[in-house]
């Protein structure tokens, strides 16, 4: 199948997204094999034409996990509810530093950015 010249897929509206095993995708599944991810039926802005597009898997590479940045956060000695919340979501108490150690992402989610201690 050749691409249709002069079509802007970004300006078209998706009508249907079909899995590879759906009735309307079987012919394309036979043509593209295991590389086929899904089939989409799109319509142009005027509603005059329907286009069939395919999503193909073209490469596969392993993902390396990023090293998570950990920060120290000051939580007051009497802030029991916040201490309990930090403990439940995986923060660790560092008794020597007297600070909580947690991923920066977690400190941001808990809105504790102002309590981060620079080390």
Secondary structure by P-SEA (a helix, b strand, c coil): cccccccccccccccccccccccccaaaaaaccccccbbbbbbcccccbbbbbbbbbcbbbbbbbccbbbbbbbbcccaaaaaaaaaaabbbbcccccbbbbbaaaaaaaccccccccc
